[in-house]
């Protein structure tokens, strides 16, 4: 789910940038540092929308660097366990399929795919119902429920299911 | 960690910070990211080099899964959903998935029933029908005069 939040970060700036464009330099550095990163708490930072405030800088002992506390507004994507969302299938194999929802990857194991869907290998591997009415293959859009969220160093990975009501191919 | 084990969106247990934060529907994120992309295009010749993979994947995703394309419609959807006492998170899940029946809506957002927010199923049904009306009008005409749409919805 996408959220619009206010986050805070301490930015360090080298003295060479102390001048009339200090705030602009801080903003550029913030955007470069933070956009595209991921944390376990807030999820993926998709885009910084506005720098709300830049506090007073504190000179660090021993070096000339100055630390500025910066408050900024941004769009984040954070998947939650129990959340239902739509995703695009990227890979299908006999263990299950991988799907992508924005920046996050979700794996749906074949144990959590309805029993009436069987894996069909071939040029375009897919899961199909016995009557052929529903087919899940690469680039299909599926609605799934996240049942587990794991946070790695800089990535969030999810496990999902399509075995409940109203889930699966649209 | 116990905090992560307790987390469960189906029971609206998503942490204080996220419960209070503003939740965004895919269509709203699409408008925001479009604007940002335009800004980047104005500033440099190669906007794609300035954006992270996370940004590009998110942009592709919200464009693909936006149910409503123009900003007036998006505002109306949020307005219709906000009339009911829903949490931000519930509002956005409903706006993103557009359930067609009351049963589906309860399956997508179990807390609308469990937290007793709606007096009865008819209230949920009315909300879904209003949403569906906006979606159909959005599909058949690019822009519907807001007061006309308003007069249909307040009935």
Interface residues (C-beta under 8 A of the other chain):
Chain A: X1 X2 X3 X4 X5 X35 X36 X37 X38 X44 X45 X46 X47 X49 X75 X77 X78 X80 X81 X82 X83 X84 X85 X86 X88 X100 X101 X102 X103 X141 X143 X146 X149 X164 X165 X166
Chain B: X4 X7 X8 X9 X10 X11 X13 X14 X17 X18 X21 X22 X23 X24 X25 X26 X28 X29 X32 X33 X36 X51 X52 X53 X54 X55 X57 X58 X61 X62 X64 X65 X89 X92 X93 X96 X97 X99 X103 X104 X107 X108
